[in-house]
Amino acid sequence: MENAAGLNEDQLTILRGRLEQLRADLRRRIQREQSVARESDADQAIEEVDAAEQTREQDDAVRFANHDRDRLDEIERALQKISTGRYGISEVSGEPIPFERLRAVPWARADSDEE
């Protein structure tokens, strides 16, 4: 049986598995990034150079965590669309997104030609 985008069960299983793995990986990475961002006051005797380096690392961690949270939101949205049968339908044109595009970017909301 196919969904609204013409994806069969095997294709949906592959894509759902990839999305779920990406979600798990992102959740772990966000936790690591948040712990790096919180490490600021662990050692009060940090020299100025070390403090500057630590601040840069914390800023990077916050920026990466924000990017990862945005990606996680996209993945959650795609998983929700799988459960409602609307996964693989372009939000721009309403046409099916090709399987190969979804394999490359499983959270895609449109075909690459539409973006």
N, CA, C and O of each residue as an XYZ file, in Angstrom:
460
protein
N       0.840     -1.179      0.000
C       0.000      0.000      0.000
C       0.888      1.247      0.000
O       1.918      1.273      0.674
N       0.503      2.256     -0.736
C       1.279      3.488     -0.841
C       0.633      4.602     -0.033
O      -0.569      4.589      0.234
N       1.473      5.579      0.351
C       0.917      6.755      1.023
C       0.522      7.777     -0.031
O       0.580      7.488     -1.227
N       0.123      8.969      0.397
C      -0.358      9.998     -0.533
C       0.712     10.434     -1.532
O       0.380     10.920     -2.613
N       1.991     10.267     -1.188
C       3.084     10.663     -2.078
C       3.508      9.525     -3.003
O       4.408      9.698     -3.825
N       2.871      8.369     -2.876
C       3.231      7.234     -3.712
C       4.381      6.414     -3.159
O       4.931      5.570     -3.867
N       4.758      6.646     -1.906
C       5.828      5.866     -1.279
C       5.250      4.545     -0.776
O       4.195      4.524     -0.140
N       5.949      3.441     -1.065
C       5.454      2.144     -0.592
C       5.944      1.879      0.834
O       6.740      2.649      1.372
N       5.472      0.795      1.440
C       5.794      0.473      2.837
C       7.297      0.315      3.055
O       7.826      0.772      4.068
N       7.991     -0.332      2.109
C       9.436     -0.515      2.252
C      10.155      0.838      2.267
O      11.045      1.062      3.087
N       9.769      1.728      1.368
C      10.377      3.054      1.328
C      10.094      3.827      2.611
O      10.990      4.460      3.167
N       8.853      3.777      3.078
C       8.496      4.465      4.324
C       9.254      3.892      5.516
O       9.663      4.636      6.407
N       9.440      2.589      5.537
C      10.194      1.956      6.625
C      11.635      2.443      6.625
O      12.185      2.757      7.680
N      12.244      2.506      5.456
C      13.621      3.005      5.330
C      13.707      4.451      5.815
O      14.583      4.793      6.609
N      12.805      5.287      5.340
C      12.842      6.708      5.676
C      12.512      6.951      7.145
O      13.141      7.791      7.789
N      11.536      6.226      7.679
C      11.189      6.365      9.093
C      12.378      5.958      9.962
O      12.698      6.636     10.938
N      13.022      4.868      9.612
C      14.199      4.414     10.362
C      15.321      5.434     10.341
O      15.973      5.670     11.359
N      15.547      6.034      9.189
C      16.592      7.065      9.075
C      16.238      8.279      9.919
O      17.096      8.816     10.620
N      14.988      8.715      9.860
C      14.551      9.860     10.667
C      14.673      9.564     12.160
O      15.122     10.417     12.926
N      14.280      8.373     12.573
C      14.363      8.018     13.987
C      15.814      7.964     14.458
O      16.118      8.375     15.578
N      16.714      7.459     13.606
C      18.136      7.419     13.964
C      18.704      8.835     14.053
O      19.447      9.151     14.982
N      18.357      9.676     13.098
C      18.811     11.071     13.133
C      18.294     11.776     14.380
O      19.024     12.540     15.011
N      17.045     11.523     14.734
C      16.456     12.128     15.928
C      17.240     11.715     17.178
O      17.572     12.558     18.012
N      17.532     10.435     17.304
C      18.284      9.944     18.466
C      19.680     10.568     18.511
O      20.140     10.993     19.571
N      20.350     10.622     17.361
C      21.687     11.217     17.291
C      21.658     12.691     17.683
O      22.516     13.154     18.435
N      20.676     13.425     17.176
C      20.563     14.846     17.496
C      20.266     15.065     18.973
O      20.827     15.974     19.586
N      19.414     14.267     19.539
C      19.105     14.407     20.970
C      20.362     14.219     21.815
O      20.598     14.972     22.760
N      21.174     13.208     21.473
C      22.433     12.983     22.208
C      23.384     14.161     22.032
O      24.000     14.621     22.993
N      23.497     14.642     20.809
C      24.404     15.748     20.534
C      23.953     17.022     21.243
O      24.786     17.756     21.774
N      22.667     17.292     21.260
C      22.148     18.473     21.958
C      22.474     18.380     23.446
O      22.855     19.381     24.052
N      22.334     17.217     24.035
C      22.674     17.050     25.452
C      24.152     17.356     25.694
O      24.492     18.039     26.660
N      25.030     16.856     24.825
C      26.467     17.139     24.968
C      26.749     18.627     24.833
O      27.514     19.194     25.613
N      26.125     19.261     23.833
C      26.352     20.683     23.601
C      25.854     21.515     24.774
O      26.489     22.501     25.148
N      24.737     21.133     25.349
C      24.210     21.869     26.497
C      25.125     21.718     27.707
O      25.286     22.663     28.479
N      25.725     20.544     27.883
C      26.624     20.371     29.025
C      27.903     21.184     28.832
O      28.448     21.696     29.810
N      28.393     21.318     27.608
C      29.556     22.170     27.340
C      29.206     23.620     27.640
O      30.019     24.342     28.217
N      28.025     24.050     27.265
C      27.611     25.432     27.481
C      27.474     25.740     28.973
O      27.615     26.895     29.375
N      27.201     24.724     29.803
C      27.011     24.939     31.238
C      28.300     24.873     32.044
O      28.290     25.185     33.234
N      29.397     24.480     31.435
C      30.641     24.261     32.170
C      31.356     25.547     32.580
O      32.457     25.458     33.123
N      30.816     26.694     32.360
C      31.530     27.962     32.496
C      32.146     28.226     33.858
O      33.294     28.666     33.923
N      31.445     27.980     34.931
C      31.941     28.372     36.243
C      32.510     27.203     37.045
O      32.613     27.289     38.268
N      32.873     26.138     36.386
C      33.363     24.960     37.091
C      34.688     25.217     37.793
O      34.929     24.667     38.868
N      35.543     26.034     37.213
C      36.858     26.294     37.800
C      37.066     27.798     37.887
O      37.223     28.460     36.861
N      37.071     28.340     39.084
C      37.194     29.777     39.282
C      38.618     30.282     39.002
O      38.794     31.484     38.807
N      39.614     29.435     38.975
C      41.000     29.861     38.803
C      41.459     29.754     37.348
O      42.632     29.481     37.092
N      40.561     29.962     36.405
C      40.893     29.867     34.986
C      41.671     31.116     34.567
O      41.281     32.239     34.886
N      42.759     30.906     33.858
C      43.510     32.046     33.344
C      42.722     32.723     32.233
O      41.810     32.127     31.659
N      43.077     33.982     31.925
C      42.341     34.758     30.926
C      42.272     34.065     29.573
O      41.202     34.016     28.965
N      43.378     33.532     29.090
C      43.392     32.864     27.778
C      42.489     31.646     27.802
O      41.722     31.408     26.869
N      42.584     30.878     28.874
C      41.722     29.706     28.996
C      40.257     30.119     29.065
O      39.392     29.459     28.491
N      39.985     31.208     29.766
C      38.608     31.690     29.879
C      38.064     32.114     28.525
O      36.910     31.832     28.200
N      38.895     32.795     27.729
C      38.462     33.217     26.392
C      38.172     32.003     25.513
O      37.181     31.982     24.783
N      39.032     31.004     25.584
C      38.834     29.775     24.800
C      37.565     29.064     25.246
O      36.790     28.577     24.423
N      37.362     29.008     26.550
C      36.167     28.340     27.070
C      34.900     29.087     26.640
O      33.896     28.463     26.298
N      34.949     30.411     26.657
C      33.801     31.210     26.223
C      33.494     30.951     24.754
O      32.331     30.808     24.378
N      34.538     30.891     23.917
C      34.336     30.600     22.498
C      33.707     29.222     22.320
O      32.782     29.060     21.523
N      34.198     28.240     23.049
C      33.644     26.885     22.961
C      32.185     26.858     23.397
O      31.364     26.165     22.797
N      31.869     27.614     24.440
C      30.486     27.670     24.912
C      29.590     28.343     23.880
O      28.474     27.889     23.629
N      30.084     29.435     23.278
C      29.301     30.112     22.236
C      29.048     29.188     21.061
O      27.941     29.141     20.526
N      30.087     28.444     20.656
C      29.931     27.480     19.567
C      28.912     26.412     19.937
O      28.062     26.045     19.125
N      29.002     25.919     21.156
C      28.080     24.868     21.598
C      26.636     25.357     21.564
O      25.736     24.628     21.149
N      26.420     26.598     22.005
C      25.063     27.157     21.977
C      24.570     27.285     20.542
O      23.428     26.937     20.246
N      25.424     27.782     19.648
C      25.044     27.937     18.245
C      24.733     26.574     17.611
O      23.730     26.426     16.914
N      25.591     25.586     17.855
C      25.358     24.245     17.306
C      24.082     23.637     17.888
O      23.314     22.998     17.169
N      23.856     23.835     19.181
C      22.653     23.287     19.812
C      21.401     23.908     19.202
O      20.410     23.214     18.975
N      21.443     25.208     18.936
C      20.290     25.870     18.307
C      20.039     25.303     16.915
O      18.891     25.042     16.553
N      21.094     25.109     16.135
C      20.955     24.511     14.796
C      20.385     23.100     14.904
O      19.482     22.721     14.159
N      20.930     22.334     15.844
C      20.464     20.959     16.014
C      19.009     20.906     16.468
O      18.267     20.022     16.040
N      18.589     21.831     17.323
C      17.181     21.867     17.748
C      16.267     22.187     16.565
O      15.182     21.618     16.444
N      16.706     23.097     15.697
C      15.913     23.397     14.488
C      15.791     22.152     13.614
O      14.706     21.851     13.116
N      16.893     21.428     13.425
C      16.868     20.202     12.622
C      15.993     19.156     13.287
O      15.242     18.455     12.609
N      16.080     19.044     14.605
C      15.250     18.096     15.342
C      13.771     18.414     15.141
O      12.958     17.503     14.984
N      13.418     19.692     15.144
C      12.026     20.091     14.879
C      11.587     19.633     13.493
O      10.465     19.154     13.327
N      12.461     19.776     12.496
C      12.141     19.338     11.131
C      11.934     17.823     11.087
O      11.025     17.334     10.417
N      12.772     17.094     11.798
C      12.667     15.632     11.829
C      11.377     15.205     12.532
O      10.687     14.295     12.074
N      11.061     15.858     13.630
C       9.804     15.555     14.335
C       8.607     15.828     13.427
O       7.641     15.065     13.412
N       8.679     16.915     12.675
C       7.603     17.262     11.744
C       7.450     16.167     10.677
O       6.336     15.759     10.350
N       8.580     15.701     10.145
C       8.534     14.648      9.123
C       7.947     13.359      9.697
O       7.136     12.704      9.042
N       8.345     12.996     10.904
C       7.799     11.785     11.530
C       6.294     11.918     11.769
O       5.549     10.952     11.606
N       5.857     13.098     12.149
C       4.422     13.338     12.334
C       3.682     13.176     11.001
O       2.590     12.610     10.950
N       4.292     13.679      9.930
C       3.658     13.572      8.611
C       3.575     12.111      8.159
O       2.624     11.728      7.478
N       4.564     11.298      8.533
C       4.486      9.864      8.214
C       3.257      9.274      8.889
O       2.506      8.517      8.273
N       3.052      9.620     10.154
C       1.923      9.031     10.894
C       0.577      9.490     10.362
O      -0.423      8.793     10.537
N       0.528     10.657      9.711
C      -0.747     11.146      9.164
C      -0.922     10.807      7.683
O      -1.968     11.088      7.097
N       0.119     10.195      7.076
C       0.020      9.826      5.671
C       0.329     10.956      4.700
O       0.108     10.804      3.499
N       0.837     12.091      5.190
C       1.128     13.244      4.324
C       2.614     13.409      4.043
O       3.025     14.381      3.409
N       3.421     12.462      4.515
C       4.866     12.537      4.307
C       5.192     12.384      2.827
O       4.610     11.553      2.129
N       6.136     13.203      2.361
C       6.582     13.096      0.978
C       5.811     13.973      0.015
O       6.041     13.914     -1.193
N       4.901     14.785      0.525
C       4.135     15.718     -0.303
C       4.769     17.102     -0.151
O       4.951     17.580      0.968
N       5.098     17.735     -1.252
C       5.710     19.061     -1.227
C       4.772     20.080     -0.608
O       3.595     20.153     -0.961
N       5.308     20.876      0.327
C       4.529     21.950      0.925
C       4.459     23.164     -0.006
O       3.705     24.102      0.256
N       5.238     23.151     -1.086
C       5.230     24.243     -2.055
C       4.223     23.967     -3.168
O       3.352     24.787     -3.455
N       4.361     22.788     -3.791
C       3.538     22.486     -4.963
C       2.395     21.509     -4.700
O       1.446     21.440     -5.481
N       2.480     20.755     -3.606
C       1.486     19.721     -3.348
C       1.761     18.432     -4.113
O       0.992     17.475     -4.029
N       2.857     18.415     -4.855
C       3.251     17.225     -5.629
C       4.141     16.318     -4.782
O       4.744     16.773     -3.810
N       4.225     15.039     -5.146
C       5.109     14.124     -4.415
C       6.582     14.544     -4.530
O       7.033     15.005     -5.578
N       7.303     14.375     -3.440
C       8.752     14.579     -3.437
C       9.372     13.232     -3.809
O       9.007     12.208     -3.230
N      10.299     13.217     -4.762
C      10.893     11.936     -5.176
C      11.593     11.202     -4.018
O      12.186     11.825     -3.137
N      11.509      9.876     -4.043
C      12.130      9.043     -3.016
C      13.615      9.359     -2.869
O      14.116      9.442     -1.748
N      14.322      9.534     -3.974
C      15.764      9.810     -3.911
C      16.041     11.102     -3.160
O      17.022     11.178     -2.420
N      15.213     12.110     -3.327
C      15.360     13.372     -2.581
C      15.133     13.113     -1.089
O      15.879     13.622     -0.251
N      14.114     12.330     -0.757
C      13.828     12.025      0.639
C      14.912     11.151      1.256
O      15.193     11.267      2.449
N      15.516     10.289      0.471
C      16.640      9.498      0.988
C      17.804     10.391      1.347
O      18.489     10.157      2.343
N      18.035     11.419      0.539
C      19.141     12.349      0.789
C      18.817     13.308      1.933
O      19.671     13.597      2.770
N      17.583     13.796      1.961
C      17.139     14.775      2.976
C      15.758     14.332      3.460
O      14.744     14.847      2.988
N      15.710     13.383      4.395
C      14.413     12.813      4.782
C      13.449     13.795      5.440
O      12.264     13.486      5.567
N      13.908     14.941      5.853
C      13.018     15.955      6.446
C      12.588     16.998      5.417
O      11.974     18.004      5.773
N      12.909     16.764      4.134
C      12.600     17.731      3.072
C      11.118     18.059      3.044
O      10.265     17.183      3.187
N      10.831     19.336      2.858
C       9.436     19.795      2.742
C       9.048     20.036      1.304
O       7.868     20.216      1.002
N      10.045     20.043      0.389
C       9.781     20.289     -1.022
C      10.863     19.609     -1.846
O      11.913     19.236     -1.324
N      10.601     19.453     -3.125
C      11.597     18.951     -4.051
C      12.690     20.004     -4.178
O      12.401     21.194     -4.055
N      13.905     19.614     -4.414
C      15.020     20.572     -4.499
C      14.815     21.601     -5.602
O      15.339     22.711     -5.503
N      14.076     21.268     -6.637
C      13.800     22.218     -7.725
C      12.851     23.326     -7.291
O      12.797     24.374     -7.935
N      12.103     23.118     -6.215
C      11.103     24.088     -5.758
C      11.649     25.077     -4.730
O      11.042     26.115     -4.465
N      12.793     24.740     -4.162
C      13.328     25.565     -3.060
C      14.019     26.803     -3.564
O      14.520     27.597     -2.769
